[in-house]
């Protein structure tokens, strides 16, 4: 990831991934570690073990206010009530430990229906679903982008099917994989 330019907000991005490289923000050539992100991760994993998983945490600063965004997930999906429960508990915890000494907004949400597939569990839960694939360039070729259904996943291998073909891919070939929202088809008749 490239360092931010002068007009961009500073951001600390931590992706809790098992199969993609962890994202880091480099500022002046060094990697910033955030005690806020580590504390939030530890609190949620301990307090909500078995109920919610951390999909991602984003902590960034603007000119006047910081933003702490926490994305949670679960096998059954996330509701507004789930976000509210985590937000209240996390907000109270952050007030008690007093890690953030500037005004900030706390946002808790789900990764959304068109989420990136980042963790092994994301791929496992997405078998049978339509995915937008971006493959890393090979040699002098450019990135390949296409939509195909994830048919099988057995790390590091996967099988995807498009209207044109059935393909075998490895995790190393995938630069990005994102779910595609599909609407149910109306039955004719």
Beta strands, then each sheet from edge to edge (+ up, - down):
strand 1: 10-15
strand 2: 26-27
strand 3: 30-31
strand 4: 53-61
strand 5: 66-73
strand 6: 104-110
strand 7: 130-135
strand 8: 144-154
strand 9: 157-161
strand 10: 166-170
strand 11: 174-179
sheet 1: 1+ 4- 5+ 6+
sheet 2: 2+ 3-
sheet 3: 10+ 9- 8+ 7- 11+
end
